[in-house]
Amino acid sequence: MRISAKGRYALAAIIEVARSSRSKETVAVIAIAQKLGISKIYLEQIFSQLKKSELLLSTKGSHGGYILASPPQGITAWDVLSAVEAMLVEPTEASVGKEAPEIEMALQNVVFQPLDKVVRECLKKITLQSLLDFSEKQRLEQAYMLNM
């Protein structure tokens, strides 16, 4: 399975928003773009989709930025990826439907639909909180290793 750059960036960026949201502070797109090495313009497009999907809230002004719309334990990897990855939620296109409908039915019912279901179920089990926790653990371990 391949997740596009947009999906990978969306997951990384929302982890950064979650990190800032713990202190109830908004975070600016430019700050996340610089921290993660992502184009600000591209990240703004991603944040627009995440906001439209009601995963982020935004405020304008000098202290404006983004904050999570829900607690991180209530947001899943599926929520984030389905907001930005159109291909992830679309059913697999027919391969040989007109020429061999019985083979197409076999492919759809035995391969593609079960695969889509497993991927969806797996991504729904991964919360933003678990991603944040793992990220923080790695950051602390790296800091410990640098101090040795």
N, C-alpha and C positions, 0 to 999 in steps of 0.2 A: 504494500500500500504506500502510496506517495502522497504526502501532504505538501501543498504548494508553499512557496516562500511566504505568501500572504497568511496562510494558516499558522505556520511556524512563528512568524513575527507577531501575530495576534496573541498566541499563547504566551510568548515571552513578554510582550508588553503588558498584558493583563496581570501577569505575576508582579511586575513592577508597580502597577497601579494598586494591587492588593497589598503590597509591602507598604506603600504610602498610606493606604486607607486605614491601616491599623491605628495611626495617629490622627485620623479624621482629616488629614490634609489632602487637598487636591494636588495633583501632579500635572505639570505642563507637558504637552506632547514633545516640545523641544528637549526637555530634560531626559525623557525616556529615549528619544531618538539618539541623543548624544551618548547616553549610557550604553545603549545596545548596538550602536553603530548602524542604525537604520535611517533611511531617508525620511526627513520630517514630513515631506509632502506625501510620501507613500503611507507613513504611519497615520497621518490625518485621515486618509481615505479609509484605513482599517478602523480607526476609532469612530468614524462616522457610521460604519456598519455595526459596530458593537453598541453604539448608542441607539441606533435604530432598532436593534434587537433587545433593547432595554437591559443591557448588561452593564452599561456605564451611564453615569450622570455627568453633566458638564456645567460649569459655571463660567461666566464671562467676567472680564475685568482684570485689574492688575494682579489679583491673587487667584485668578481663574485657573481652570484645569479640569481634570477628570478625577472621579472617584467611583468606586464600585456601587452599583445600584442595589446589590444584595450582598449579604455576608459571603465570604469566600467558600464556606462549606455548602452554600446553596447554588453555586455556579459550577458547572461541569465542563470538562474538555469538549464534550459534545455540544454544549451551548455555544462555546466560543467558536469551534470549528464550523458548526452548521451556520453560524452568522456570517462567516466570510468565505466558506468553501462551497460554492454552489454544486460542484460535482459530487460532493460527499452525500448530499441528500437526494440527489436525482437517481431514479432507478437505472440500472444498466440497460443500455440500448439493445434492441434486437440485433442479433448477429445474422441469423439465417431464417428469419421469420416467414417470409413469403415462399422461399424455396423449400424449406424443410421445417414446417411448423411443429412437428413432433420433437425434433431435436431442439428447437428453440424453447419449447415448453420444458424439456429436460434441463437445459442450461439454466433457465430462469428459476425453476422450482427446486432444483437439486444443488445448484452452485451459487448463483448470484443473490437470490433472496435470502438464503441462510447466511451467506457471507455478510451481506449488508446488515442483517440482524445482529450478528455477533459483534461486528465493528461498532455498531450503535450502542449495544449493551455495554461493551467494554469502555467506550468513551464516556458513557453516562455514569460509570462507577468512579471515574477519576475526577475528584473535585479540585477546584482551584486551591482550596486549603491544603490538600495533600501535595500539590505542586509547590506551593509556597513553603510548606514545612520541609520538603526535601531540598529545595533551593537554599533555605536558611541553614540547614544542616551542612550542606556542602560548603557554603560560605564560611561557616565557623570552622570547619575542618581545614579549609585552605588557610584561614588566618592562623590557626594553630600551627600548621606546618611551616608557615613563613616565620613564625616567632621562634621556632626551634633552632 
